Amino acid sequence: MEKLDSKGLTEKEFLKQYDPDKYPKPSLTADILVFREKQGSTEPDILLIKRKGHPFIDHWALPGGFAERGETIEHTAARELEEETGVSNMQMELVGVYSKPGRDPRGWTVSAAYMAVVSDDQIEPVAGDDAGEVCWAKVSIVHGTAHVSINDICINQELAFDHYEMISDAIAKYSERF
């Protein structure tokens, strides 16, 4: 016997009349933090891209982008990392989910941030797709706080979106690695 809901509908009947547009949906994105461990150093580098387009044109950011219909968010992370940096086949783990209203000026966007750790010279990233440039930025950890710098210039607050928060969270979550 098929179960009925409080309105006397079967699941099939319920789904037939269900309106998915009744509830607004966020866009889903993935951001990828690739940390490079350097031999003889306790502080990692992080892979950044320079954005070619709006929003945050010419700002440094983590590689990442929008999920496509029907793909898992893990696949989105792998695809976007490869499209923007040429890096593929990375073992990634979830850092967190970021959904603060206003985090993306294009609208309601939720991002899953993933992290990978590579050893020195394991990968050679190249700019592609939405990336004008790629670079390894230095991450210094002072009293548990991450400081991201390029050529000894701190860029914490100049990173696009809430990417500094993602970097800080990854450093805090995985501090035993660094």
Sine and cosine of phi, psi and omega as CSV:
sin_phi,cos_phi,sin_psi,cos_psi,sin_omega,cos_omega
0.00,0.00,0.83,-0.56,0.01,-1.00
-0.96,0.26,0.67,-0.74,-0.02,-1.00
-0.97,0.24,0.58,-0.81,0.03,-1.00
-0.93,-0.36,0.56,-0.83,0.06,-1.00
-0.99,0.11,-0.11,-0.99,-0.07,-1.00
-0.90,0.43,-0.27,0.96,0.03,-1.00
-0.99,-0.16,0.09,1.00,0.03,-1.00
0.99,0.16,0.32,0.95,-0.04,-1.00
-0.99,-0.16,0.59,-0.81,0.18,-0.98
-0.98,0.22,0.21,-0.98,0.03,-1.00
-0.88,0.48,-0.66,0.75,0.01,-1.00
-0.87,0.49,-0.70,0.72,0.02,-1.00
-0.91,0.41,-0.66,0.75,0.03,-1.00
-0.86,0.51,-0.75,0.66,-0.04,-1.00
-0.91,0.41,-0.53,0.85,0.02,-1.00
-0.90,0.44,-0.58,0.81,-0.03,-1.00
-0.99,-0.14,-0.10,1.00,-0.04,-1.00
-0.91,0.41,0.71,-0.71,0.02,-1.00
-0.95,-0.30,0.97,-0.23,-0.03,-1.00
-0.91,0.41,-0.30,0.96,0.02,-1.00
-0.99,0.14,-0.05,1.00,0.00,-1.00
-0.90,0.44,-0.53,0.85,-0.02,-1.00
-0.92,-0.40,0.82,-0.57,0.03,-1.00
-0.89,0.46,0.56,-0.83,-0.04,-1.00
-0.88,-0.47,0.62,-0.79,0.10,-1.00
-0.99,0.16,0.32,-0.95,0.21,-0.98
-0.98,0.21,0.52,-0.85,-0.02,-1.00
-0.91,-0.41,0.76,-0.65,0.01,-1.00
-0.76,-0.65,0.25,-0.97,0.13,-0.99
-0.79,-0.61,0.64,-0.77,0.11,-0.99
-0.84,-0.55,0.59,-0.80,-0.12,-0.99
-0.83,-0.56,0.81,-0.59,0.06,-1.00
-0.97,-0.23,0.93,-0.37,0.06,-1.00
-0.96,-0.29,0.93,-0.36,0.04,-1.00
-0.99,-0.11,0.67,-0.74,0.05,-1.00
-0.93,-0.37,0.86,-0.50,0.08,-1.00
-1.00,0.07,0.78,-0.62,0.00,-1.00
-0.97,-0.24,0.69,-0.72,0.01,-1.00
-0.87,0.49,0.75,-0.66,0.01,-1.00
0.99,0.11,0.07,1.00,-0.01,-1.00
-0.83,-0.57,0.58,-0.81,0.05,-1.00
-0.99,-0.12,-0.06,1.00,-0.02,-1.00
-0.91,-0.41,0.74,-0.67,-0.06,-1.00
-1.00,0.08,0.24,-0.97,0.24,-0.97
-0.98,-0.18,0.32,-0.95,0.07,-1.00
-0.77,-0.64,0.63,-0.78,0.00,-1.00
-0.99,0.16,0.83,-0.56,0.04,-1.00
-0.83,-0.56,0.42,-0.91,0.13,-0.99
-0.89,-0.46,0.45,-0.89,0.14,-0.99
-0.99,-0.17,0.85,-0.53,-0.09,-1.00
-0.93,0.36,0.72,-0.69,0.02,-1.00
-1.00,0.05,-0.35,0.94,-0.10,-1.00
-0.77,-0.64,0.07,-1.00,0.06,-1.00
-0.97,0.26,0.44,-0.90,-0.15,0.99
-0.98,0.21,0.24,-0.97,0.02,-1.00
0.90,0.44,0.63,0.78,0.04,-1.00
-0.83,0.56,0.67,-0.74,0.00,-1.00
0.92,0.40,0.18,0.98,0.11,-0.99
-1.00,-0.02,0.48,-0.88,0.12,-0.99
-0.98,0.22,0.58,-0.81,-0.06,-1.00
-0.45,-0.89,0.22,-0.97,0.17,-0.99
-0.97,0.23,0.52,-0.85,0.14,-0.99
-0.88,0.47,0.57,-0.83,0.04,-1.00
0.24,-0.97,0.04,-1.00,0.01,-1.00
0.10,-0.99,-0.15,-0.99,-0.12,-0.99
-0.98,0.19,0.61,-0.80,0.11,-0.99
-0.94,0.33,0.58,-0.81,0.09,-1.00
-0.99,-0.12,0.45,-0.89,-0.01,-1.00
-0.81,0.59,0.78,-0.63,0.10,-1.00
1.00,0.07,-0.02,1.00,0.00,-1.00
-0.97,-0.24,0.48,-0.87,0.07,-1.00
-0.95,0.30,0.37,-0.93,0.01,-1.00
-0.93,0.38,-0.49,0.87,0.08,-1.00
-0.91,0.42,-0.64,0.77,0.05,-1.00
-0.92,0.39,-0.63,0.78,0.06,-1.00
-0.83,0.55,-0.74,0.67,-0.02,-1.00
-0.86,0.51,-0.74,0.67,-0.01,-1.00
-0.90,0.44,-0.69,0.73,-0.02,-1.00
-0.90,0.43,-0.74,0.67,-0.03,-1.00
-0.90,0.43,-0.64,0.77,0.03,-1.00
-0.88,0.48,-0.69,0.72,0.01,-1.00
-0.93,0.37,-0.68,0.73,-0.01,-1.00
-0.88,0.47,-0.63,0.78,-0.11,-0.99
-1.00,-0.02,-0.37,0.93,-0.08,-1.00
-0.74,-0.67,-0.14,0.99,-0.06,-1.00
0.98,0.21,0.03,1.00,-0.05,-1.00
-1.00,0.02,0.76,-0.66,-0.01,-1.00
-0.68,-0.74,0.13,-0.99,0.05,-1.00
0.83,0.55,0.71,0.70,0.01,-1.00
-0.99,-0.12,0.65,-0.76,0.15,-0.99
-0.99,0.16,0.90,-0.44,-0.07,-1.00
-0.87,-0.50,0.49,-0.87,0.10,-1.00
-0.74,-0.67,0.49,-0.87,-0.07,-1.00
-0.94,0.34,0.75,-0.66,0.12,-0.99
-1.00,-0.03,-0.74,0.67,-0.02,-1.00
0.08,-1.00,0.04,-1.00,0.03,-1.00
-0.90,-0.44,0.72,-0.69,-0.10,-1.00
-0.87,-0.49,0.87,-0.50,-0.12,-0.99
-0.66,-0.75,0.27,0.96,-0.04,-1.00
-0.85,0.53,0.80,-0.61,0.04,-1.00
-0.82,0.57,0.68,-0.73,0.02,-1.00
1.00,0.08,0.05,1.00,-0.04,-1.00
-0.92,0.40,-0.36,0.93,0.02,-1.00
-0.75,-0.67,0.85,-0.53,-0.03,-1.00
-0.91,0.41,-0.20,0.98,0.01,-1.00
-0.98,0.18,-0.21,0.98,0.00,-1.00
0.66,-0.75,-0.22,-0.98,-0.07,-1.00
-0.93,0.36,0.94,-0.34,-0.06,-1.00
-0.73,-0.68,0.76,-0.66,0.07,-1.00
-0.92,-0.38,0.73,-0.68,-0.02,-1.00
-0.84,-0.54,0.66,-0.75,0.17,-0.99
-0.98,-0.18,0.85,-0.53,-0.01,-1.00
-0.99,-0.15,0.76,-0.65,0.01,-1.00
-0.88,-0.47,0.47,-0.88,-0.03,-1.00
-0.80,-0.60,0.60,-0.80,0.14,-0.99
-0.72,-0.69,0.50,-0.86,0.04,-1.00
-0.84,-0.55,0.78,-0.63,0.01,-1.00
-0.84,-0.55,0.36,-0.93,0.08,-1.00
-1.00,-0.01,0.27,-0.96,-0.02,-1.00
-0.78,0.62,0.74,-0.67,0.05,-1.00
0.90,0.43,0.29,0.96,0.03,-1.00
-0.97,0.25,-0.53,0.85,0.00,-1.00
-0.74,-0.67,0.41,-0.91,0.06,-1.00
-0.80,-0.60,1.00,0.01,-0.03,-1.00
-0.93,0.36,0.53,-0.85,0.09,-1.00
-0.71,-0.71,0.57,-0.82,-0.02,-1.00
-0.93,0.36,0.69,-0.73,0.05,-1.00
-0.45,-0.90,0.19,-0.98,0.07,-1.00
0.81,0.59,-0.92,-0.40,-0.06,-1.00
-1.00,0.07,0.01,1.00,-0.08,-1.00
-0.99,-0.14,0.84,-0.55,0.09,-1.00
-0.98,0.17,-0.55,0.84,0.02,-1.00
-0.53,-0.85,0.31,-0.95,0.20,-0.98
-0.80,-0.61,0.47,-0.88,0.09,-1.00
-0.42,-0.91,0.34,-0.94,0.16,-0.99
-0.99,-0.15,0.88,-0.47,0.03,-1.00
-0.99,-0.17,0.54,-0.84,0.01,-1.00
-0.99,0.16,0.69,-0.72,0.09,-1.00
-0.91,-0.42,0.93,-0.38,0.08,-1.00
-0.99,-0.17,0.62,-0.79,-0.01,-1.00
-0.90,-0.43,0.93,-0.36,-0.03,-1.00
-0.89,-0.46,0.90,-0.43,-0.03,-1.00
0.78,0.62,0.67,0.74,0.05,-1.00
0.98,0.18,0.04,1.00,-0.01,-1.00
-0.96,-0.29,0.72,-0.69,0.00,-1.00
-0.99,0.15,0.67,-0.75,0.12,-0.99
-0.82,-0.58,0.89,-0.45,-0.04,-1.00
-0.99,-0.15,0.79,-0.61,-0.03,-1.00
-0.64,-0.77,0.52,-0.86,0.10,-1.00
-0.83,-0.56,0.81,-0.58,-0.06,-1.00
0.78,0.63,0.69,0.72,0.03,-1.00
0.90,0.43,0.26,0.97,0.08,-1.00
-0.96,-0.28,0.86,-0.51,-0.03,-1.00
-0.93,0.37,0.75,-0.66,-0.02,-1.00
-0.85,-0.53,0.31,0.95,-0.07,-1.00
-0.71,0.70,-0.85,0.52,-0.11,-0.99
-0.98,0.19,-0.15,0.99,0.00,-1.00
-1.00,-0.06,-0.05,1.00,0.04,-1.00
-0.94,0.34,0.54,-0.84,-0.02,-1.00
-0.93,0.37,0.40,-0.92,0.10,-1.00
0.79,0.62,-0.70,-0.71,0.05,-1.00
-0.93,-0.36,0.58,0.82,-0.10,-1.00
-0.93,0.38,-0.49,0.87,0.08,-1.00
-0.90,0.44,-0.64,0.77,0.04,-1.00
-0.88,0.47,-0.66,0.75,0.03,-1.00
-0.89,0.46,-0.69,0.73,0.02,-1.00
-0.89,0.46,-0.72,0.70,0.02,-1.00
-0.87,0.50,-0.69,0.73,0.01,-1.00
-0.89,0.45,-0.66,0.75,0.00,-1.00
-0.91,0.42,-0.66,0.75,0.02,-1.00
-0.89,0.46,-0.70,0.71,0.00,-1.00
-0.91,0.42,-0.68,0.73,-0.07,-1.00
-0.94,0.35,-0.57,0.82,-0.10,-1.00
-0.88,-0.48,0.51,0.86,-0.08,-1.00
-0.86,0.51,-0.44,0.90,0.01,-1.00
-0.91,0.41,-0.32,0.95,0.01,-1.00
-0.99,0.14,-0.43,0.90,-0.13,-0.99
-0.95,-0.32,0.00,0.00,0.00,0.00
